[in-house]
C-alpha cells in the first residue's frame, strides 16, 4: 500500500471531482462524509482496500490506542 500524506501544495485546494473520478477509475466506490472536530471513529479493518482523503482540516491516526 502506498501512503501519500499530501497531494496538493500548501495553499492549493483539492479538485474534489477530479479526485472522485481518479478513485472511481481505479475501481473504488467513492463517498464523502463530514466529521465533527475532535470526532473519533471505531478501530476497524475493511475486507477491501480503503482510501481516506482529508479534504480540509486534519486527521490524526491513533492506531493501537483504541480510538
N, C-alpha and C positions, 0 to 999 in steps of 0.2 A: 504494500500500500504506500502510495506517495503522500507525504504530508506537505501541504503548502500553507504557510502562515499568512501570506498576503498576496493577492493577485492584482492589486492596484497600487499606484504610488500614493504616498501621503497627500491628502487634499483632493484626490480624484474620487469620483463617485462610481458606484457599480452600475453597469448596464444590466439591470435585472432580467430583461427579456433576452439579451444575448447569453447570459449565464444559464437561464432556463433552457434555451434552445441547445446550448452546448451539452448540458447534462442529459437532456432528452435524447440527443443524438447518440450519446454513449449508452442509452438503454435504461436510464434512471427514471423512476416516477418522481415528479417534482411537485412539492407543495411548499407553501410559505406559511410560517406561523410567527407570531409576535410573543415574546416573553416579557414578563414584567421585570423591572430592575430588581436584582437580588434573588430572582426565582431560582429554584433548584429542581432538578429532574431526576427521576429514578435511575439508578445504575443498572442498565440492562444491555443485552447484546442482541443485535439483529441477526437473523439467519442469513441475510444477504448483505452485500456491501452497502455502506451508507456514506453519503457526503453531507457534511453540515457546513453551511456557509453563513457567516455572521455578516449581515449587510450594513449594520451600523452598531455602534457601541462595542462591547467586548464580551467574550465568553471565557469563563475560567473552567478548565478541566481539572476536577479533583478526583481523578480515578483512584480507587482504593480507599477513599475516605468515607464511602457510604453515601455520598451526595451525587 
